[in-house]
Amino acid sequence: MALIARIEIHMVPLVPRTKRTDAIQSFVCQETVILRVHDVDGAVGTGYAYTIGTGGSSIMRLLADHLAPRLIGRDADEIERLWTDLKFHTHATTVGAITALALAAIDTALWDLRARRAGLPLWKLAGGAKDRAPLYTTEGGWLHLDPQALIDDALEAKRLGFGGAKVKIGKPRAREDVSRLEKLRAALGDDFEILTDCNQVFTVDEAIRRAHMLEPLGLGWIEEPLPADDLDGHIRLNRATSIPVAVGESIYSLRHFREYMQKGACSIIQVDVARIGGITPWLKVAHVAEAFNMPVCPHFLMELHVSLTCAVPNGRWVEYIPQLDEITTSRLKIENGMAVAPSAPGLGIDWDWDAINALSIETMDILMGAA
């Protein structure tokens, strides 16, 4: 029995090295919430979650005031029980992003602790379907970049063996998006996937119109074309276009994913381990997607998602966006364009605690026996 003796929480703001813009926003700061679970035997598991600039302090308070104290003295091996208890404790704020992100920080730490105590890498502990997965890059596909910059980045990714590149779309005029992608396809040829991301900017009619204009380009998917809560709109779009519709980064519940799959509103699942509430619900979504014969291509968090993508048989892609370089000493291992699952026990992320302590703008400790 691994009784929890201490919870340690850090808030670390990270500014992306690359300018990141899409159709609705700029990604200027990643608020990284890092949580460590210490058991009475001295073993430690580390988890994390993130925002893109808003809400980090709320996650910290939810963890410190309401969730972490409920873990003290509990058995860290009872991950499913703990996740369910914490979810019901916060029933008034679920389903929602802040609560899901707080749960994810705890849940990923508990899985890391379990894997470390078992001496297994996460991808094996969670399923062990394969030891590597194809990579696509997003880091050179931002909306502000000119077509030649998109081409140069995608050609370099292709040279390195990556299987695809994602490009943000949502220019004011549809023809601008089409022109950029036509130039990209002409430069890359037909043996490289071009993926597109709309970041929820379109109305239903505009999404259908643009999808029809883009169909001749053989795109791998059109991602988040509509607001994530517009289930009916996604059903209409999915029926209207041959381009696969991808959703998931802004869906926070297993049952919402089930509705999308069951009602034919998508064909690619992009579940985000932080936004769904952790590894425990992530695996459930992935297995439901397998039942619907749909691939899982998770959003962001490549350092963690490589292990989860490799854990399940329907994990298809890992998204390349480096985000933890400032606070880790490990790097995603890439061989011939494939992301290789870490072999070390746990999540496979080597945290740089000197850097984390130096960059933390807030730190909290919850201890066994504290008043």
C-alpha positions in Angstrom: 0.0 0.0 0.0 1.5 3.4 -1.1 -0.1 5.9 1.3 0.2 9.5 0.2 2.1 11.7 2.6 2.7 14.9 0.7 1.5 16.9 -2.3 3.8 19.5 -3.8 2.4 21.9 -6.5 4.3 24.4 -8.7 3.2 27.0 -11.2 5.8 27.6 -14.0 5.0 30.1 -16.8 6.7 29.1 -20.1 6.9 31.4 -23.1 7.0 29.6 -26.4 10.2 30.0 -28.4 8.2 30.1 -31.6 5.4 32.7 -32.3 2.1 30.8 -32.3 -1.0 32.2 -33.9 -4.2 30.7 -35.1 -7.6 31.9 -36.3 -8.8 33.1 -32.9 -5.8 33.7 -30.6 -2.1 33.9 -30.0 -0.4 31.4 -27.7 1.9 33.7 -25.6 2.4 31.8 -22.4 2.0 28.2 -21.2 1.0 28.2 -17.5 2.4 24.8 -16.4 1.0 23.3 -13.3 3.4 20.6 -11.9 2.2 18.3 -9.1 4.3 15.8 -7.2 2.8 13.0 -5.1 5.1 11.7 -2.3 4.2 8.4 -0.6 5.2 7.3 2.9 8.0 5.1 1.4 9.7 8.1 -0.3 8.6 7.2 -3.8 7.5 10.2 -5.9 5.3 10.6 -9.0 5.1 13.8 -11.0 2.2 15.0 -13.1 1.3 18.2 -14.9 -1.3 20.2 -16.8 -1.3 23.4 -18.7 -3.2 26.5 -19.9 -2.3 28.8 -22.8 -2.2 31.8 -20.6 -5.5 32.0 -18.6 -6.7 30.2 -15.5 -3.5 28.8 -14.0 -4.1 30.5 -10.6 -7.6 29.0 -10.4 -6.2 25.5 -11.0 -3.6 26.0 -8.3 -6.3 27.1 -5.8 -8.6 24.2 -6.7 -5.8 21.8 -6.2 -4.5 23.3 -2.9 -7.8 24.1 -1.3 -10.1 21.3 -2.4 -8.4 18.3 -4.1 -4.9 17.7 -2.8 -5.9 17.7 0.9 -8.3 14.8 0.1 -5.4 12.7 -1.1 -3.4 12.8 2.1 -3.4 9.4 3.7 -5.1 7.7 0.8 -3.7 4.7 -1.2 -2.0 6.0 -4.3 -2.5 2.6 -6.1 -6.3 3.1 -6.1 -6.2 5.5 -9.0 -9.7 4.8 -10.4 -11.2 5.2 -6.9 -9.3 8.5 -6.3 -10.2 9.9 -9.7 -13.9 9.1 -9.1 -13.9 10.5 -5.6 -12.3 13.8 -6.7 -14.7 14.1 -9.6 -17.7 13.8 -7.4 -16.2 16.1 -4.9 -16.1 18.8 -7.6 -19.4 17.8 -9.3 -20.6 21.4 -9.2 -17.7 22.5 -11.5 -17.7 19.6 -13.9 -17.8 19.2 -16.8 -15.3 22.1 -17.3 -11.7 22.9 -18.2 -10.4 24.2 -14.8 -11.6 21.1 -13.0 -10.4 18.7 -15.7 -6.9 20.3 -15.7 -6.7 20.0 -11.9 -7.7 16.4 -12.0 -5.2 15.7 -14.8 -2.3 17.0 -12.7 -3.2 14.6 -9.9 -4.0 11.6 -12.1 -0.8 11.8 -14.3 1.2 12.0 -11.1 -0.5 8.9 -9.7 0.2 7.0 -12.9 3.8 8.1 -12.9 4.1 6.9 -9.3 2.6 3.6 -10.0 4.8 3.0 -13.1 7.9 4.0 -11.2 7.1 1.6 -8.3 6.4 -1.1 -10.9 9.6 -0.4 -12.8 7.7 -0.1 -16.0 7.4 2.7 -18.6 3.9 4.2 -18.9 3.3 2.9 -22.4 3.7 -0.7 -21.3 1.8 -0.3 -18.0 -1.2 1.3 -19.9 -1.4 -1.2 -22.6 1.9 -1.7 -24.5 0.5 -1.8 -28.1 3.7 -0.6 -29.8 6.9 1.2 -29.0 6.8 4.0 -31.5 4.3 6.1 -33.5 4.4 8.4 -36.5 5.1 12.1 -36.0 3.6 15.2 -37.6 4.8 18.7 -37.0 2.7 21.8 -36.1 5.5 24.1 -35.0 5.9 25.6 -38.5 2.3 25.9 -39.6 1.1 29.0 -37.7 -1.4 31.3 -39.4 0.8 34.4 -39.6 3.5 32.6 -41.6 3.8 33.2 -45.3 3.5 30.3 -47.8 7.2 29.9 -48.3 7.8 29.6 -44.6 5.2 26.8 -44.4 6.8 25.1 -47.3 10.3 25.3 -45.9 9.3 23.9 -42.5 7.2 21.1 -44.1 10.0 20.1 -46.5 12.4 19.9 -43.6 10.0 17.7 -41.6 9.6 15.5 -44.6 13.4 15.2 -45.0 13.6 14.1 -41.3 11.1 11.4 -42.0 8.0 13.0 -40.4 4.8 11.8 -42.0 2.9 15.1 -42.1 2.6 18.7 -41.2 -0.3 20.7 -39.8 -1.3 24.2 -41.0 -3.6 26.6 -39.3 -6.4 27.9 -41.5 -9.1 30.6 -41.0 -7.9 33.5 -43.1 -10.5 36.2 -43.7 -11.1 35.0 -47.2 -11.5 31.4 -48.1 -9.3 31.7 -51.2 -6.3 32.7 -49.0 -6.5 29.4 -47.2 -6.9 27.5 -50.4 -4.0 29.3 -52.1 -1.6 28.6 -49.2 -2.5 24.9 -49.1 -2.2 24.6 -52.9 1.3 25.9 -52.8 2.2 23.6 -50.0 0.8 20.5 -51.7 2.6 21.4 -55.0 5.9 21.6 -53.1 5.4 18.5 -51.0 3.9 16.1 -53.5 1.2 13.5 -52.7 3.2 11.3 -50.3 3.1 13.6 -47.3 0.1 14.3 -45.2 -1.2 17.9 -44.9 -3.5 18.4 -41.9 -5.5 21.6 -41.2 -6.6 23.2 -37.9 -9.4 25.8 -37.8 -9.5 26.4 -34.0 -13.3 26.5 -33.9 -13.5 29.7 -36.0 -16.2 28.8 -38.6 -20.0 28.8 -38.8 -21.5 25.7 -40.2 -22.1 27.2 -43.7 -18.6 28.5 -43.9 -17.0 25.3 -42.7 -19.0 23.3 -45.4 -18.1 25.8 -48.1 -14.4 25.8 -47.3 -14.3 22.0 -46.9 -15.6 21.7 -50.4 -13.0 24.1 -51.7 -10.2 22.1 -50.0 -11.3 18.6 -50.9 -9.1 18.4 -54.1 -6.0 18.8 -51.9 -6.4 15.4 -50.3 -6.1 16.7 -46.7 -5.6 14.3 -43.8 -8.2 16.1 -41.7 -9.9 19.3 -40.9 -9.6 20.0 -37.1 -12.0 21.8 -34.8 -13.9 23.5 -37.7 -16.7 24.6 -35.4 -17.2 25.4 -31.7 -16.7 22.2 -29.8 -20.2 22.4 -28.2 -21.9 22.4 -31.7 -22.6 18.7 -32.0 -25.3 19.2 -34.7 -23.1 21.4 -36.8 -20.3 18.8 -36.7 -22.8 16.1 -37.8 -23.9 18.3 -40.8 -20.3 19.0 -41.8 -19.1 15.4 -41.4 -21.9 14.3 -43.8 -21.1 17.1 -46.3 -17.4 16.5 -46.8 -15.0 13.7 -47.7 -12.3 15.4 -45.5 -12.1 13.6 -42.1 -13.3 15.8 -39.3 -11.1 15.8 -36.2 -12.2 16.9 -32.7 -11.2 16.5 -29.1 -8.9 19.1 -27.7 -11.8 21.1 -26.3 -14.0 18.2 -25.2 -13.8 17.5 -21.5 -16.0 14.4 -20.9 -16.0 10.7 -21.9 -19.7 11.0 -22.6 -19.3 14.0 -24.9 -16.8 12.0 -26.9 -19.2 9.1 -27.0 -21.9 11.4 -28.4 -19.6 12.7 -31.1 -18.7 9.2 -32.2 -22.1 7.7 -31.8 -23.9 10.4 -33.8 -21.4 10.5 -36.7 -20.0 14.0 -35.9 -16.3 13.1 -36.4 -14.0 10.4 -37.6 -10.7 11.3 -35.8 -10.3 11.6 -32.0 -7.9 14.2 -30.6 -8.3 13.6 -26.9 -5.9 15.8 -24.8 -4.8 14.1 -21.5 -4.8 17.4 -19.6 -8.2 18.6 -20.8 -10.0 15.2 -20.4 -8.8 15.0 -16.7 -5.8 12.7 -16.9 -4.6 9.3 -18.1 -7.5 7.4 -16.5 -10.2 9.0 -18.7 -7.9 9.4 -21.7 -7.5 5.6 -21.9 -11.3 5.2 -21.7 -11.8 7.6 -24.6 -9.2 5.8 -26.6 -10.8 2.4 -26.1 -14.3 3.8 -27.0 -12.7 5.2 -30.2 -11.3 1.8 -30.9 -14.9 0.3 -30.6 -16.0 2.9 -33.2 -13.0 2.0 -35.4 -11.6 5.5 -35.1 -7.9 6.5 -34.6 -6.6 8.6 -31.7 -4.3 11.5 -32.6 -3.9 13.3 -29.4 -3.6 17.1 -29.1 -0.3 18.7 -27.9 1.7 17.4 -24.9 4.0 15.2 -27.1 6.2 14.4 -24.1 3.3 12.5 -22.5 1.2 11.6 -25.4 3.9 9.6 -27.1 3.5 7.0 -24.3 -0.3 7.0 -24.5 -0.4 6.8 -28.3 1.9 3.8 -28.0 -0.2 2.2 -25.3 -3.3 1.7 -27.5 -3.7 -0.1 -30.8 -5.6 2.8 -32.5 -3.0 5.5 -31.6 -2.1 6.9 -35.0 -0.1 10.2 -34.7 2.0 12.2 -32.2 1.9 16.0 -32.6 5.4 17.6 -32.5 5.3 20.8 -30.5 8.2 21.0 -28.0 7.0 22.7 -24.8 9.0 21.4 -21.9 12.6 22.0 -23.0 13.2 24.7 -20.4 12.3 22.5 -17.4 13.3 19.0 -18.5 16.6 17.3 -19.3 15.0 14.6 -21.5 13.9 15.1 -25.1 11.4 13.2 -27.3 13.4 10.4 -29.0 12.9 10.5 -32.7 14.1 7.7 -35.1 13.4 8.0 -38.8 10.5 10.4 -38.2 8.9 8.2 -35.6 8.3 9.1 -32.0 9.9 6.4 -29.7 8.2 5.7 -26.4 10.4 6.2 -23.4 11.9 3.1 -21.9 12.5 4.5 -18.4 9.9 3.8 -15.6 7.1 6.3 -15.3 6.1 9.0 -17.8 9.6 9.1 -19.2 10.0 12.8 -18.5 13.2 13.9 -16.7 12.3 17.0 -14.8 14.9 19.7 -14.1 14.1 20.6 -10.6 16.7 23.4 -10.4 15.0 25.1 -13.3 11.5 24.4 -12.0 12.3 25.9 -8.6 14.0 28.9 -10.3 11.0 29.6 -12.6 8.1 28.8 -10.3 6.0 31.8 -9.5 4.0 29.9 -6.9 4.6 26.8 -4.8 2.3 25.0 -2.4 2.9 22.0 0.0 0.2 19.8 1.6 1.6 17.5 4.2 0.4 14.5 6.2 -0.4 15.7 9.8 -0.4 19.4 8.9 -3.0 21.4 10.7 
